[in-house]
Amino acid sequence: MSTEAASATPIDAAGTQRTLRIGTRGSLLATTQAGTVRDALIAAGHPAELVVITTKGDVTAGPVQRIGVGVFTAELREALLAGDVDLAVHSYKDLPTQQDERLVVAAVPPREDPRDALVARDGLVLGELPPGSKVGTSAPRRRAQLAALGLGLELQELRGNIDTRIGKVDSGELDAIVIARAGLSRIGRLDRVTEALEPVQMLPAPSQGALAVECRADDPSMIELLTELDDAPSRAAVLAERALLAELEAGCTAPVGAIAEVVESLDDDGRVIDELSVRGCAAALDGSDVIRASAVGSPDRAEELGRAVARELLDLGARELIVTESSDTADD
């Protein structure tokens, strides 16, 4: 551990190293995600423990957009501001696009594969599902893009944690579900994936698969400590995707998909450089129209690139397509 890291480690009144309190939701996925941050901190020499906090989204069964923005994050952030925890770990896509000035996302750890995944009966891939197959997902983004594929699927509402969702396939209630691959990976369920859906089929939710490690903006020692966990390519990708979402003035419940990736390219002199590729889409909920746009540029221009893609989508008519009816949830 570096001298700088050691100096940033919180010390209690007795002069001993204090155990960091990490706020998290209580689901298996949430505690697993927060556990990776805890383990990374411990490995870096910072004692840490999880503090489970119940959010409104955990105890309300209705569609997320009817409960309100931040249903899986508000209570965690309140605990952080109250000093009950030192940092909080969120699924980044659950955070409102408008940042609270009292808080800062001090770290974006290496991102999991952001693609959506199909979990289907009999090992089927999407193109093998017969017309009329019952496919569960409540995300407008997924529903719209699935409908646009013209496969004749019967799309059904779906909420609950990962095991609950998979159980609907195992019981025969559904033929398949579409769920974030990242969640399945984190809890060791990748064996249930029958197909990872490529972005040409379905663009994921902005910041899907990424974690946000948040702390108080007036805690510089904590910010310094948490930057050890930050992954620059993951942060650039997420900044671009969320800038796109913000420019569209669309929340996490809108039928908007985006993916940004740092890729290698060649400059005019033949030198290998990193570039950020940003793709976005807006879709009609009934699948009748999908508008797509893209841009490539320096990772240092992540937010600018995201906004540029959003403006192109708006020029193509995205505003008329952004209508919300239901939502992704943190455990998908």
N, C-alpha and C positions, 0 to 999 in steps of 0.2 A: 504494500500500500504506500502511495506517495506521501510526502510530507504535507502537500497541499490537501490531500484527501483526509489525512488524519486531523488536520487543523479544522476541517469542516465538520467533523463528527460531533454531534451534540454532547454536551457534558452536563450532568445534573448538578444540583447544589452541593453535593458531597465531593465533586471533582472527579467522579467516575463516568465512564462512557455510558450514555443513556440508550436504552432499547428504543428503537424507532417504532412508532405505532402506524401501521398501514391500514387505512380504511378500505373495506371491500364489501360488496354484497355477499350474501351467504350461499348462493348457488354453487354447485360443483364447478361449473365453468369459471365463475367469478373468483372463487377461492384458489382455483388452479392457476389462473392468470396472475392474481396477486402473489401467489406463492412463488412464481418465477422471479418476480421483483424482489420479494423477501430473500430468496436464496442468493440472488445476485448481490444484494447488499451485504448479506452475511459473508459471502465469499470475498468481498472487498474489505472486510474487517469492520462492518457496521452491524451490531446486533439489531434484529428486527423481528416483529411479530405481527400477525394479522388481527385486526379488530373488525368483527362482522357487524354491519349496520344494515337494518332493514329499510328498503326504499318503498315508495308508494307503488312502484311498478311490481314489486314482489307480492303485494297483498291485494292487488286489484285485478280482476279477471277480464275487464272490458277491453276493447280495442285501445291501443296505446294513444292514438291521436285524440281520443275523447278524454283521456286522463290529463293530458297536458305535456308540454315540452319538459324534458329533463326528468322524466319519471323514474329513471334508473340511476340518476346522478345527484339530484337535489339534496337528499339527506346526507350523502357522503360529503358534499361540498359544505353543507351547514356544519357538520362535525369538524371539518378541517378549519373553517373560519372560527369555530368556537374553541379550538385548541384541544379538542378531544382526540384527534389523531394528528400525526405530523405530515402525512402524505396520503393520497388516495389513488387507487388504480381503477381506471375506467376502461371499458371497451370504447375506443375513441369515437366510434360512430354514434354513441349515445349522448355525447356532449353537444349542447347547443352550439351553433356556429358563432354566435355572439359571445366572445370571451368575457368573463367577469374580471374586471380590472384588479380585484383583490386577490386573484389567483393566477397562477402561471403553470403551463404544461412544461415542466422542467426536463422531462425526458420522454422520448418515443423509442422504446426498445426495438430491436430487430423485429420486423413485421412478419407474421405468418403469411402463407399463401392466401391472397385475398379472394380467390375464386369461390363461386358458389358450387355446391356439390349436390348430386342427386343420390338419394338413398331409395332404392326401388326393390320391389318384390322380385324374386327369382333372378337376381343379378342383372336386371334389364338396364340398358342405357336409354337415354331420353328418346332417341329415334325409334326404339323398339316398343315403346308403350303404345298399345292399340288405342284408337280413337275412343273417347269416353272414359279413359282411365282417370281415376280420382287422384289428383295431385294436391298435396297440402302446402300452402304458404300464405301468410297474411300480408306479405310485403307488396305494396302496390308496384314497386319497381320490378319485382320478380313476376308478379301476375301479368303485368303489361307486356314484358318481354317474352314470357311464355306464350301468351295469347298471340303475339305477333309472329311466332314461328308457324302458326297454322296447323298444329298437330291434332286439333280437336279434343284437347284435354279438358276434363271437368275440374276446374280449380276451386279448392275449398279452403275456408279459413283455418288457420292453425296457430295456436299459442301453446306455451308450456316450455319446460326445460327440454334439453336435448333428448334425454331418455324417454320422456313422455311423447315427444314427436316421433322418435324411432318406433316406439311401441305401437303407434297407430298403423305403421306398415306391417309390423310383425303380427298384429292381430287381424289383419285383413281389412281394417276399416278404410285404409287408404292404399292405393297401389304404389305411391311414391311420395316423398317429400323433397323439397328443395331447401337447403340449409347451408350456412356458411361452412366452408371446408375448415377454416381456422379453428372453429370451436370443436369440431370433431377431432382435429389433430391434437389440440391441447389436452383433451381428456382421454386420449388413447382409443378413439373410435374410428380411425381411418379405414379399418377393415370393413366398415359398413358402407363406404362410398362405392357406388356402382359406376359413377362417372363424375369427373371434375369438369364443370362446364366452362369452356373457353370463353374469353371476353367477346369473341365474334358472335357467340350465341347469346350470352348474357353478361352485361357489364355489372360488376359488383357494386354494392353501396359505397359511397365515398368513405374512405378510411376503414373499410371492412378489414378485419384481421390485424388491425393496429391497436396498441394499448397507449393510453395517455396517463402518465405519472404526474399528478398535479400536487402542488404545494402552495403555501401562502406567498404572495408576491413580496411581502415585507420580511421574508426569512432568507436572506442571502446565503447563509451557510448551508441551508437545506438545498437551495437551488444549485449551489456549487457541488454539493455531494451527489445530487441526482444526475447531473450532467455526465457523470461517469457511465450512466446506463444509456445515454442517447446514441441513436444510430442515425447518422446524417442522411443516407439514402432514404430510409423509412420516413424521417421527418419531412424531407423535401417532397416525397410522394403525397403524404397526407396533407401538407400545406396546400399543394396544388388542388387536390380533390376537394378539400373543404372551401377553398377560395371559389372554386366553381360553384359549389352548392350555395355559398353566401351571395355570390353575384346573381344567381338565379332567384334569390330570395325564396329558396325552397328549403323546407325542413327535412329531417331524416325520414319523414313519412311520405315524401313526394316520390313519384315514379321517375326518379333520376338516378342514373348509374354513372360511375366514373372510375377510371383506373389510371394511375401514373406510375411509371417505372423508370429507374435510372438505367440507361443502356449505354453500351460502348459504341462510339462512332468514330469517324475519321474527319479531321479538319482539312482545310485546303492544302496543307503541307504534308498530308498523309500521316499525321500523328494521331494516336488513339486518345480520344477525349470522352468524358462522361457527358451525356445529354439526358434530359428528362423528357420522356414521351408521355403526353397527357391525352386521354380519350374520354369523351363524355357522351351521354345520350339523355334524351327526354322522350317519354313514350305516352301515348294515349292509353288509358286504363283498359280499354277494350281491345288493345292490340292493333288498332286500325292504322296507326302511324308511329314510327320510331324515327326521331331526328338524331343524327350523329355528327360530331365534330371532333377535331383533334389538333394538336400543336406539339412542336418539339423545340426545345431550347435549353439553355444552361440551367442546371439545378438551382443556381443562385437566384433564378427568376421564377421560382416555383409558383408563388402566389400570382404573379403577373400572367404566367401561362394558363393557370386555372381560370382566371378571370377572362382571358382572351377566348378560351374555348366556350365559356358560358355566354359571352357576348355573341359569338357565332351561332350558338344554339338559339339564342333569343331572336337574332336576325332571321333565323329559319322558321320561327313560329313556336318556340318552346313554351312561351308563356301560356298559350291556350291549352297546352297538354298537361301542365302541372296542376293536377287536381288530386287531392288526397282523400282516401277513404279508409285506409287501414295502415298498419305499420310493421316494420321490422321490430324485433325486440332484442334485448341484449344477449339472450341465450340462443341466438340462431346463427 
